[in-house]
């Protein structure tokens, strides 16, 4: 049986979701400092990538808007962006490379065309939409 002190410590420990969110936030802050991006710059950069991704897949404004105005879409896209951001940071730290704005932009330029992202869009994001309908 757990005592009250153990229960209090467990309650104070961050959940897996909180830990993940903290990790994503620290990755973004690290990159933003490295390349000189403000929060607004990063928001615009990610939003532009997310919109490019949708435009490549949907010709009709109705289908585009359905996803572009979906909170679920942006949650999914931000999670995918953060995963790639962590890959970039790990790669650079393992290879003693410095992230510059130019390298950052080149790395993410191809994100909207990425085949893995396309699979995740179909298997993860679209699957959650179908369940919620």
C-alpha positions, -999 to 999 in steps of 0.1 A, spaced: 0 0 0 14 34 -10 18 60 17 6 96 12 42 109 5 46 84 -23 13 93 -38 22 130 -36 55 124 -54 37 105 -81 12 132 -86 40 158 -89 59 139 -116 51 149 -151 30 126 -173 44 112 -206 24 138 -225 38 166 -203 73 153 -208 68 151 -245 54 186 -247 83 199 -226 108 182 -249 92 197 -280 92 231 -265 128 229 -255 138 217 -291 119 247 -306 136 271 -282 170 256 -289 166 260 -326 150 294 -324 180 307 -304 204 291 -329 188 306 -360 175 338 -344 138 331 -349 111 347 -327 80 327 -316 61 345 -344 88 336 -370 86 299 -360 48 300 -360 48 315 -395 74 290 -407 55 260 -395 22 273 -407 36 279 -442 49 243 -443 16 229 -431 -3 249 -458 21 238 -485 15 202 -475 -22 206 -478 -20 225 -511 0 197 -526 -27 172 -518 -60 191 -523 -70 210 -554 -104 219 -542 -107 248 -517 -134 229 -498 -111 200 -490 -82 223 -483 -102 244 -458 -116 212 -441 -81 204 -430 -66 238 -428 -91 249 -402 -89 217 -382 -73 218 -348 -65 181 -352 -46 187 -384 -24 213 -368 -18 192 -337 -7 164 -360 14 186 -382 31 203 -353 39 169 -338 55 158 -371 74 190 -374 88 186 -338 98 150 -346 119 162 -376 132 191 -355 145 165 -329 161 145 -357 179 177 -370 191 186 -335 204 150 -328 221 148 -361 239 181 -357 249 173 -321 263 139 -331 282 153 -360 293 185 -342 275 207 -367 260 241 -360 224 248 -371 222 279 -392 191 295 -407 202 284 -441 206 247 -431 174 248 -411 154 261 -441 170 236 -465 163 207 -441 126 216 -439 121 228 -475 113 192 -486 90 184 -457 57 190 -476 69 164 -502 81 138 -477 68 103 -483 69 94 -446 48 125 -438 23 114 -464 21 80 -448 16 95 -414 -11 118 -428 -30 89 -440 -24 64 -412 -24 88 -382 -43 120 -390 -69 108 -414 -76 78 -393 -84 100 -363 -108 121 -384 -127 90 -395 -131 79 -359 -144 113 -348 -171 115 -375 
